[in-house]
Amino acid sequence: MKYYAGLENLSAEPTEGGYILKGVLASVSNLGENHWFGLIAGVNENKRNMGVI
C-alpha cells in the first residue's frame, strides 16, 4: 500500500527470465536477518508487479 500512497517509488524493467527493480524502499523499517517484506513495482502506466523478498 505504500506504493499507492507515494511513499515508495519502485519500477520493474522486464528482462529475459525476470525483472530488474529500480528505486528506493524508504519506508521499510523492519529489515533484518531472516525477515521478509512485500513490495509493489510499476512496470508501466497500466501494470504493477507485487513481490515478497
C-alpha positions, 0 to 999 in steps of 0.5 A: 500500500505504500506504493499507492500512497507515494511513499515508495517509488519502485519500477520493474524493467522486464528482462529475459527470465525476470525483472530488474527493480529500480528505486528506493524502499524508504519506508521499510523499517523492519529489515533484518536477518531472516525477515521478509517484506512485500513490495509493489513495482510499476512496470508501466502506466497500466501494470504493477508487479507485487513481490515478497523478498 
